[in-house]
Amino acid sequence: MLRAFAERIATFHITDRAMLRAQRAFMAELAAGEPSPAAVRTYLDAVRAYFTGFNRDAQAQLASVDRDLERLYQRQYNLAAERGVAVKRIEAVQGVLALLAELPLE
């Protein structure tokens, strides 16, 4: 189970030096046999610290994107409403111009 867990962690593109060191050290422990409880604890602590921060950053990014989308949706709604007003204004003006065209010229 630990091997599968470590292999799953290895699929992530990790740039954090401390996490990379912990990953490499633990993979070496696994390659040498059964890791010691201290090695397991150290590795799991490193994974927890890294992914907790990673999760926090991802949550903040998601919240930022959601705020941007909400502003975009509001802007789209406002523009659609403005367009509706402009269309009604054009229809009203064209109605006046059509009536004007029907009046006799003197």
PyMOL commands that place a pseudoatom at each C-alpha (Angstrom):
pseudoatom trace, name=CA, resn=MET, resi=1, chain=A, elem=C, hetatm=0, pos=[0.000, 0.000, 0.000]
pseudoatom trace, name=CA, resn=LEU, resi=2, chain=A, elem=C, hetatm=0, pos=[2.824, 2.423, 0.809]
pseudoatom trace, name=CA, resn=ARG, resi=3, chain=A, elem=C, hetatm=0, pos=[4.539, 1.585, -2.460]
pseudoatom trace, name=CA, resn=ALA, resi=4, chain=A, elem=C, hetatm=0, pos=[1.377, 2.330, -4.457]
pseudoatom trace, name=CA, resn=PHE, resi=5, chain=A, elem=C, hetatm=0, pos=[0.916, 5.550, -2.493]
pseudoatom trace, name=CA, resn=ALA, resi=6, chain=A, elem=C, hetatm=0, pos=[4.498, 6.665, -3.155]
pseudoatom trace, name=CA, resn=GLU, resi=7, chain=A, elem=C, hetatm=0, pos=[4.144, 5.790, -6.830]
pseudoatom trace, name=CA, resn=ARG, resi=8, chain=A, elem=C, hetatm=0, pos=[0.990, 7.852, -7.037]
pseudoatom trace, name=CA, resn=ILE, resi=9, chain=A, elem=C, hetatm=0, pos=[2.778, 10.802, -5.448]
pseudoatom trace, name=CA, resn=ALA, resi=10, chain=A, elem=C, hetatm=0, pos=[5.589, 10.324, -7.993]
pseudoatom trace, name=CA, resn=THR, resi=11, chain=A, elem=C, hetatm=0, pos=[3.118, 11.001, -10.834]
pseudoatom trace, name=CA, resn=PHE, resi=12, chain=A, elem=C, hetatm=0, pos=[2.796, 14.632, -9.733]
pseudoatom trace, name=CA, resn=HIS, resi=13, chain=A, elem=C, hetatm=0, pos=[5.107, 17.254, -11.192]
pseudoatom trace, name=CA, resn=ILE, resi=14, chain=A, elem=C, hetatm=0, pos=[6.741, 18.333, -7.942]
pseudoatom trace, name=CA, resn=THR, resi=15, chain=A, elem=C, hetatm=0, pos=[9.139, 21.263, -7.949]
pseudoatom trace, name=CA, resn=ASP, resi=16, chain=A, elem=C, hetatm=0, pos=[9.406, 21.772, -4.188]
pseudoatom trace, name=CA, resn=ARG, resi=17, chain=A, elem=C, hetatm=0, pos=[12.925, 20.708, -3.164]
pseudoatom trace, name=CA, resn=ALA, resi=18, chain=A, elem=C, hetatm=0, pos=[11.967, 19.382, 0.248]
pseudoatom trace, name=CA, resn=MET, resi=19, chain=A, elem=C, hetatm=0, pos=[9.198, 17.244, -1.199]
pseudoatom trace, name=CA, resn=LEU, resi=20, chain=A, elem=C, hetatm=0, pos=[11.472, 15.998, -3.980]
pseudoatom trace, name=CA, resn=ARG, resi=21, chain=A, elem=C, hetatm=0, pos=[14.104, 14.998, -1.406]
pseudoatom trace, name=CA, resn=ALA, resi=22, chain=A, elem=C, hetatm=0, pos=[11.484, 13.226, 0.703]
pseudoatom trace, name=CA, resn=GLN, resi=23, chain=A, elem=C, hetatm=0, pos=[10.109, 11.436, -2.355]
pseudoatom trace, name=CA, resn=ARG, resi=24, chain=A, elem=C, hetatm=0, pos=[13.529, 10.286, -3.518]
pseudoatom trace, name=CA, resn=ALA, resi=25, chain=A, elem=C, hetatm=0, pos=[14.547, 9.187, -0.031]
pseudoatom trace, name=CA, resn=PHE, resi=26, chain=A, elem=C, hetatm=0, pos=[11.369, 7.208, 0.474]
pseudoatom trace, name=CA, resn=MET, resi=27, chain=A, elem=C, hetatm=0, pos=[11.564, 5.573, -2.939]
pseudoatom trace, name=CA, resn=ALA, resi=28, chain=A, elem=C, hetatm=0, pos=[15.133, 4.530, -2.062]
pseudoatom trace, name=CA, resn=GLU, resi=29, chain=A, elem=C, hetatm=0, pos=[13.841, 3.102, 1.243]
pseudoatom trace, name=CA, resn=LEU, resi=30, chain=A, elem=C, hetatm=0, pos=[11.208, 1.134, -0.659]
pseudoatom trace, name=CA, resn=ALA, resi=31, chain=A, elem=C, hetatm=0, pos=[13.782, -0.124, -3.139]
pseudoatom trace, name=CA, resn=ALA, resi=32, chain=A, elem=C, hetatm=0, pos=[15.977, -1.324, -0.266]
pseudoatom trace, name=CA, resn=GLY, resi=33, chain=A, elem=C, hetatm=0, pos=[13.129, -3.230, 1.368]
pseudoatom trace, name=CA, resn=GLU, resi=34, chain=A, elem=C, hetatm=0, pos=[10.662, -2.361, 4.089]
pseudoatom trace, name=CA, resn=PRO, resi=35, chain=A, elem=C, hetatm=0, pos=[10.981, 1.298, 5.202]
pseudoatom trace, name=CA, resn=SER, resi=36, chain=A, elem=C, hetatm=0, pos=[11.402, 1.972, 8.908]
pseudoatom trace, name=CA, resn=PRO, resi=37, chain=A, elem=C, hetatm=0, pos=[8.479, 3.491, 10.826]
pseudoatom trace, name=CA, resn=ALA, resi=38, chain=A, elem=C, hetatm=0, pos=[10.529, 6.689, 11.184]
pseudoatom trace, name=CA, resn=ALA, resi=39, chain=A, elem=C, hetatm=0, pos=[11.081, 6.867, 7.409]
pseudoatom trace, name=CA, resn=VAL, resi=40, chain=A, elem=C, hetatm=0, pos=[7.367, 6.300, 6.804]
pseudoatom trace, name=CA, resn=ARG, resi=41, chain=A, elem=C, hetatm=0, pos=[6.426, 8.996, 9.305]
pseudoatom trace, name=CA, resn=THR, resi=42, chain=A, elem=C, hetatm=0, pos=[8.927, 11.463, 7.825]
pseudoatom trace, name=CA, resn=TYR, resi=43, chain=A, elem=C, hetatm=0, pos=[7.658, 10.802, 4.310]
pseudoatom trace, name=CA, resn=LEU, resi=44, chain=A, elem=C, hetatm=0, pos=[3.993, 11.061, 5.244]
pseudoatom trace, name=CA, resn=ASP, resi=45, chain=A, elem=C, hetatm=0, pos=[4.660, 14.316, 7.116]
pseudoatom trace, name=CA, resn=ALA, resi=46, chain=A, elem=C, hetatm=0, pos=[6.385, 15.727, 4.018]
pseudoatom trace, name=CA, resn=VAL, resi=47, chain=A, elem=C, hetatm=0, pos=[3.510, 14.618, 1.772]
pseudoatom trace, name=CA, resn=ARG, resi=48, chain=A, elem=C, hetatm=0, pos=[0.949, 16.094, 4.158]
pseudoatom trace, name=CA, resn=ALA, resi=49, chain=A, elem=C, hetatm=0, pos=[2.791, 19.427, 4.366]
pseudoatom trace, name=CA, resn=TYR, resi=50, chain=A, elem=C, hetatm=0, pos=[3.264, 19.676, 0.616]
pseudoatom trace, name=CA, resn=PHE, resi=51, chain=A, elem=C, hetatm=0, pos=[-0.222, 18.652, -0.429]
pseudoatom trace, name=CA, resn=THR, resi=52, chain=A, elem=C, hetatm=0, pos=[-1.904, 20.714, 2.285]
pseudoatom trace, name=CA, resn=GLY, resi=53, chain=A, elem=C, hetatm=0, pos=[-0.178, 23.791, 0.878]
pseudoatom trace, name=CA, resn=PHE, resi=54, chain=A, elem=C, hetatm=0, pos=[-0.881, 22.660, -2.661]
pseudoatom trace, name=CA, resn=ASN, resi=55, chain=A, elem=C, hetatm=0, pos=[-4.558, 22.208, -1.793]
pseudoatom trace, name=CA, resn=ARG, resi=56, chain=A, elem=C, hetatm=0, pos=[-4.711, 25.646, -0.184]
pseudoatom trace, name=CA, resn=ASP, resi=57, chain=A, elem=C, hetatm=0, pos=[-3.186, 27.224, -3.306]
pseudoatom trace, name=CA, resn=ALA, resi=58, chain=A, elem=C, hetatm=0, pos=[-5.533, 25.315, -5.601]
pseudoatom trace, name=CA, resn=GLN, resi=59, chain=A, elem=C, hetatm=0, pos=[-8.558, 26.358, -3.505]
pseudoatom trace, name=CA, resn=ALA, resi=60, chain=A, elem=C, hetatm=0, pos=[-7.437, 29.998, -3.653]
pseudoatom trace, name=CA, resn=GLN, resi=61, chain=A, elem=C, hetatm=0, pos=[-6.983, 29.765, -7.414]
pseudoatom trace, name=CA, resn=LEU, resi=62, chain=A, elem=C, hetatm=0, pos=[-10.432, 28.220, -7.808]
pseudoatom trace, name=CA, resn=ALA, resi=63, chain=A, elem=C, hetatm=0, pos=[-12.000, 30.969, -5.687]
pseudoatom trace, name=CA, resn=SER, resi=64, chain=A, elem=C, hetatm=0, pos=[-10.250, 33.595, -7.815]
pseudoatom trace, name=CA, resn=VAL, resi=65, chain=A, elem=C, hetatm=0, pos=[-11.462, 32.009, -11.059]
pseudoatom trace, name=CA, resn=ASP, resi=66, chain=A, elem=C, hetatm=0, pos=[-14.985, 31.750, -9.633]
pseudoatom trace, name=CA, resn=ARG, resi=67, chain=A, elem=C, hetatm=0, pos=[-14.910, 35.475, -8.758]
pseudoatom trace, name=CA, resn=ASP, resi=68, chain=A, elem=C, hetatm=0, pos=[-13.699, 36.300, -12.281]
pseudoatom trace, name=CA, resn=LEU, resi=69, chain=A, elem=C, hetatm=0, pos=[-16.455, 34.155, -13.793]
pseudoatom trace, name=CA, resn=GLU, resi=70, chain=A, elem=C, hetatm=0, pos=[-19.075, 35.800, -11.591]
pseudoatom trace, name=CA, resn=ARG, resi=71, chain=A, elem=C, hetatm=0, pos=[-17.917, 39.244, -12.786]
pseudoatom trace, name=CA, resn=LEU, resi=72, chain=A, elem=C, hetatm=0, pos=[-17.951, 37.990, -16.366]
pseudoatom trace, name=CA, resn=TYR, resi=73, chain=A, elem=C, hetatm=0, pos=[-21.459, 36.544, -16.023]
pseudoatom trace, name=CA, resn=GLN, resi=74, chain=A, elem=C, hetatm=0, pos=[-22.663, 39.805, -14.452]
pseudoatom trace, name=CA, resn=ARG, resi=75, chain=A, elem=C, hetatm=0, pos=[-21.086, 41.806, -17.275]
pseudoatom trace, name=CA, resn=GLN, resi=76, chain=A, elem=C, hetatm=0, pos=[-22.677, 39.485, -19.853]
pseudoatom trace, name=CA, resn=TYR, resi=77, chain=A, elem=C, hetatm=0, pos=[-26.076, 39.879, -18.159]
pseudoatom trace, name=CA, resn=ASN, resi=78, chain=A, elem=C, hetatm=0, pos=[-25.713, 43.668, -18.097]
pseudoatom trace, name=CA, resn=LEU, resi=79, chain=A, elem=C, hetatm=0, pos=[-24.672, 43.785, -21.749]
pseudoatom trace, name=CA, resn=ALA, resi=80, chain=A, elem=C, hetatm=0, pos=[-27.621, 41.592, -22.757]
pseudoatom trace, name=CA, resn=ALA, resi=81, chain=A, elem=C, hetatm=0, pos=[-29.948, 43.968, -20.894]
pseudoatom trace, name=CA, resn=GLU, resi=82, chain=A, elem=C, hetatm=0, pos=[-28.337, 47.002, -22.559]
pseudoatom trace, name=CA, resn=ARG, resi=83, chain=A, elem=C, hetatm=0, pos=[-28.705, 45.296, -25.929]
pseudoatom trace, name=CA, resn=GLY, resi=84, chain=A, elem=C, hetatm=0, pos=[-32.389, 44.723, -25.259]
pseudoatom trace, name=CA, resn=VAL, resi=85, chain=A, elem=C, hetatm=0, pos=[-32.852, 48.422, -24.470]
pseudoatom trace, name=CA, resn=ALA, resi=86, chain=A, elem=C, hetatm=0, pos=[-30.966, 49.431, -27.623]
pseudoatom trace, name=CA, resn=VAL, resi=87, chain=A, elem=C, hetatm=0, pos=[-33.087, 47.083, -29.776]
pseudoatom trace, name=CA, resn=LYS, resi=88, chain=A, elem=C, hetatm=0, pos=[-36.315, 48.540, -28.345]
pseudoatom trace, name=CA, resn=ARG, resi=89, chain=A, elem=C, hetatm=0, pos=[-35.010, 52.063, -28.926]
pseudoatom trace, name=CA, resn=ILE, resi=90, chain=A, elem=C, hetatm=0, pos=[-34.170, 51.204, -32.550]
pseudoatom trace, name=CA, resn=GLU, resi=91, chain=A, elem=C, hetatm=0, pos=[-37.618, 49.668, -33.063]
pseudoatom trace, name=CA, resn=ALA, resi=92, chain=A, elem=C, hetatm=0, pos=[-39.279, 52.780, -31.616]
pseudoatom trace, name=CA, resn=VAL, resi=93, chain=A, elem=C, hetatm=0, pos=[-37.167, 55.132, -33.724]
pseudoatom trace, name=CA, resn=GLN, resi=94, chain=A, elem=C, hetatm=0, pos=[-37.749, 53.064, -36.874]
pseudoatom trace, name=CA, resn=GLY, resi=95, chain=A, elem=C, hetatm=0, pos=[-41.487, 53.178, -36.143]
pseudoatom trace, name=CA, resn=VAL, resi=96, chain=A, elem=C, hetatm=0, pos=[-41.362, 56.977, -36.013]
pseudoatom trace, name=CA, resn=LEU, resi=97, chain=A, elem=C, hetatm=0, pos=[-39.307, 57.111, -39.212]
pseudoatom trace, name=CA, resn=ALA, resi=98, chain=A, elem=C, hetatm=0, pos=[-41.758, 54.747, -40.964]
pseudoatom trace, name=CA, resn=LEU, resi=99, chain=A, elem=C, hetatm=0, pos=[-44.684, 56.942, -39.939]
pseudoatom trace, name=CA, resn=LEU, resi=100, chain=A, elem=C, hetatm=0, pos=[-42.779, 60.006, -41.070]
pseudoatom trace, name=CA, resn=ALA, resi=101, chain=A, elem=C, hetatm=0, pos=[-42.201, 58.420, -44.467]
pseudoatom trace, name=CA, resn=GLU, resi=102, chain=A, elem=C, hetatm=0, pos=[-45.964, 57.906, -44.855]
pseudoatom trace, name=CA, resn=LEU, resi=103, chain=A, elem=C, hetatm=0, pos=[-46.832, 61.529, -44.202]
pseudoatom trace, name=CA, resn=PRO, resi=104, chain=A, elem=C, hetatm=0, pos=[-47.446, 63.689, -47.274]
pseudoatom trace, name=CA, resn=LEU, resi=105, chain=A, elem=C, hetatm=0, pos=[-44.693, 66.121, -48.068]
pseudoatom trace, name=CA, resn=GLU, resi=106, chain=A, elem=C, hetatm=0, pos=[-45.814, 69.717, -48.486]
for i in range(1, 106): cmd.bond("trace and resi %d" % i, "trace and resi %d" % (i + 1))
show_as sticks, trace
zoom trace
